[in-house]
Amino acid sequence: MHNSGPAGGWVLLDISVEAFVRGVAQLHARMFDEDGRLLATVGQSAVLRPRRRL
């Protein structure tokens, strides 16, 4: 966490997929409060596999 957010109100979560290669996705997200202050940043990797047919 970069800053503590307000007790009420809303936050904006800006999420972007930075890459998707061979079934692996890399994401980046930033969270802002109502005044535009950066509250948090996060990076996430995910393995995505095709669904099996039933």
C-alpha positions as a LaTeX table, in Angstrom:
\begin{tabular}{lrrr}
\hline
Residue & $x$ (\AA) & $y$ (\AA) & $z$ (\AA) \\
\hline
Met1 & 0.00 & 0.00 & 0.00 \\
His2 & 1.29 & 3.43 & $-0.95$ \\
Asn3 & $-1.30$ & 5.51 & 0.93 \\
Ser4 & $-4.24$ & 4.73 & 3.16 \\
Gly5 & $-7.55$ & 5.32 & 1.42 \\
Pro6 & $-10.69$ & 6.98 & 2.69 \\
Ala7 & $-13.00$ & 5.07 & 5.01 \\
Gly8 & $-15.90$ & 5.59 & 2.58 \\
Gly9 & $-16.25$ & 6.63 & $-1.02$ \\
Trp10 & $-14.94$ & 4.80 & $-4.03$ \\
Val11 & $-11.65$ & 3.63 & $-5.50$ \\
Leu12 & $-10.60$ & 3.22 & $-9.13$ \\
Leu13 & $-8.84$ & $-0.03$ & $-10.07$ \\
Asp14 & $-6.89$ & 0.34 & $-13.34$ \\
Ile15 & $-5.97$ & $-3.13$ & $-14.66$ \\
Ser16 & $-3.93$ & $-3.87$ & $-17.77$ \\
Val17 & $-2.75$ & $-7.12$ & $-19.33$ \\
Glu18 & 0.88 & $-6.49$ & $-20.18$ \\
Ala19 & 1.60 & $-9.78$ & $-21.96$ \\
Phe20 & 0.04 & $-13.09$ & $-22.88$ \\
Val21 & 2.53 & $-15.68$ & $-24.13$ \\
Arg22 & 2.11 & $-19.48$ & $-24.37$ \\
Gly23 & $-0.76$ & $-19.54$ & $-21.89$ \\
Val24 & 0.84 & $-17.23$ & $-19.31$ \\
Ala25 & $-0.60$ & $-13.76$ & $-18.70$ \\
Gln26 & 1.16 & $-10.91$ & $-16.89$ \\
Leu27 & $-1.09$ & $-8.23$ & $-15.38$ \\
His28 & $-0.44$ & $-4.91$ & $-13.66$ \\
Ala29 & $-2.97$ & $-2.96$ & $-11.58$ \\
Arg30 & $-3.06$ & 0.40 & $-9.79$ \\
Met31 & $-5.63$ & 1.55 & $-7.22$ \\
Phe32 & $-6.52$ & 5.25 & $-6.84$ \\
Asp33 & $-8.79$ & 7.09 & $-4.41$ \\
Glu34 & $-11.38$ & 9.77 & $-5.28$ \\
Asp35 & $-8.68$ & 12.49 & $-5.21$ \\
Gly36 & $-6.45$ & 10.61 & $-7.66$ \\
Arg37 & $-3.90$ & 9.53 & $-5.04$ \\
Leu38 & $-2.18$ & 6.23 & $-5.76$ \\
Leu39 & $-3.15$ & 3.78 & $-3.01$ \\
Ala40 & $-1.61$ & 0.51 & $-4.19$ \\
Thr41 & 0.06 & $-1.27$ & $-7.09$ \\
Val42 & 0.08 & $-4.98$ & $-7.86$ \\
Gly43 & 1.58 & $-7.36$ & $-10.40$ \\
Gln44 & 0.11 & $-10.78$ & $-11.10$ \\
Ser45 & 0.97 & $-13.73$ & $-13.32$ \\
Ala46 & $-1.63$ & $-16.31$ & $-14.29$ \\
Val47 & $-1.47$ & $-19.61$ & $-16.18$ \\
Leu48 & $-4.47$ & $-19.99$ & $-18.49$ \\
Arg49 & $-5.43$ & $-23.32$ & $-19.98$ \\
Pro50 & $-8.14$ & $-24.19$ & $-22.50$ \\
Arg51 & $-11.33$ & $-25.69$ & $-21.11$ \\
Arg52 & $-11.81$ & $-29.39$ & $-21.56$ \\
Arg53 & $-14.79$ & $-30.34$ & $-23.64$ \\
Leu54 & $-17.41$ & $-32.35$ & $-21.79$ \\
\hline
\end{tabular}
